[in-house]
Each structure stands twice: as C-alpha cells, then as structure tokens.
Amino acid sequence: MDVLSRIVGIILPVFLIIAAGYGYARLRGEQVTEDMAGLSRVNVELLSPALLFSALASQDFDLFANLPLISAGLLISLGSGLIAWPIARLFGYDPRTFVPPMIYNNCGNMGVPLAVLAFGASALSEAIAMFVASTLVYFTIGVWIIESSRKGPRLSMRRTLANPMIMSVLLGILFAAFRIPLPTMLLQAMRMLGEASIPVMLIALGVRMVDVSFAHWRIGLIGAIVCPLSGLAAAWGIDQWLALTEMQRGQMYLFASLPPAVFSFMIATAYKQEPDKVAAIVMLGNLAAILFVPLGLWIGIK
C-alpha cells in the first residue's frame, strides 16, 4: 500500500499539470493552441536536450557501471516496437502512429522520480541510463518509422545526428566516458533549463487534449495495455541471460512497466502524424500506470 501511495503521489501531479494546460486552453481559445507550437519547438530543440546532457555530464553519472542497464533499455525499447508492430496491423492502426509511442516510454518525467522513490537517491544514475537508451532508440528508429512511407526526402543519417536530442545524448556520453568537467555555473544553468522541459511537455499535452475526440478511446486503451506488457515481456526475456545486480533488475522492470511518453505526442504533433490518437494513447497509458507500475515493481523486487 505504501508503494501504491508513492506511485499515486507521482502520477497525480502529472495529471494536475495536464489539467492546468487543458483548462487554460479552454479559457483562452484557439490562440493558445497556435502559440503552443512555438513553445513545443523550444522544448524539443533546447529544454529536453539540456535535460539529457546535464544528467549525463554530471560527475555523479558512471557510464561504464551503467552499460548493462543501457543495453537492457535498448533491447526493451526495440522489443516493444517489434511486439507492437503486428498488433497495430491486427487492429488496423497506422504503425507510424501506434508503434513509436510503444518504443518510447515515460522514463523521464515519471520513471526518474519513481526510481528515486522506490530505490533511493542512489538509483538516479540507473534511471538516467535507461532514459538515454530509450531516447537513442526513439530518435533513430522511432522517427524513421514515423517518416516511412512519406512522400519527399527521408531522414538522412546526417539529419539524425543533427537532431538536438541525439546530439545532446552523444555529447553527454562523451563527457561521461572521459569524465570531462563542466563549470559549475554552466552545469547548473543547463539543469535549470532541463527541469523546465517536463512541465512544458505536460502543459502542451493538456492544451492538445481540447481537440481530442472520444472516438480515439479504443486505440488509446490498446496502447495503454500494449506498452507496459510488451516492455515487461521484453524485460523478462532479457532477465534470463543478462547479469544484473538487484538494484539494476528492479530498475529494469520499473522501466519496462512505464506508460507511453508525453514526448511522443509532441513529436507526433511536429510530424502531423495523427497527434489526437497519440494523445489518447498517452493519456490512457498514464492513467493505466497506476496498475502496471506496481506490477513492474513487484516483479523486479520479488
């Protein structure tokens, strides 16, 4: 019961911020939706990259000790996508809409604080490692899926590497690998920028929910179930052969049980890839987290 109350304590503020965005958009009208597009771009190109880089470049992050978890995160993200693809075909959903949110779970604004609450402050490094792994998969394979079958030029490797999220991860890994120190004031400024990214993502989702139709509840419900169950299935397979410490094992199952990321909605909006359906997947997925996250924690610590 204590774990459940802690999980509710993390999830409830998330929905209160989403509700604030929704209420503000209702009050101010369509102009807010138009203005949010520019703020979302700032988030994708500045705030979220700052969050990732500052976490990796911190002297508290040990890259080599976290390589097993980074590997697990990569495999869970890929495995979730492989499981979700035939399910999308089975239900007649566009894989470009359904599969990417299954690849990228809410390991940032939900997974990191949950990990600290469940395993203590020392768990922050492991949570960041899995966040990095999921981000790498999503902004390469996930974005490639969204762009597939589109008319016009495809995303080149050069453009992939130029993506601010990928650049921040690669630079952060470089700083972590060679233990390159950053001036304290610079690192603190980047942390402040990064911390702003999470409420901006949630407010943007709330604003978008004004236009969400209840007609999309079915795809939202299917996505809410498939994301954590496919992640847990992949984690179980990894658990059979990858040697992990007790802490890492618990972190892996927590990561696997998380719902679709709010960020996937923002990318769907940027690419105009049925963002209303992705918003439904994200909303119902995060509601369902109150069931699936305790399941992941129970499996991971038993």
Secondary structure, DSSP 8 states (H G I E B T S, - for coil): -HHHHHHHHHHHHHHHHHHHHHHHHHHH-HHHHHHHHHHHHHIIIIIHHHHHHHHHHSTT--TGGGHHHHHHHHHHHHHHHHHHHHHHHHHT--HHHHHHHHHSBSIIIIIHHHHHHHH-GGGHHHHHHHHHHHHHHIIIIIHHHHHTT-SS----HHHHHHSHHHHHHHHHHHHHHTT----HHHHHHHHHHHHHHHHHHHHHHHHHGGG--GGGHHHHHHHHHHHHHHHHHHHHHHHTTS---HHHHHHHHHHHT--B-HHHHHHHHHHTS-HHHHHHHHHHHHHHHHHHHHHHHHHHH-
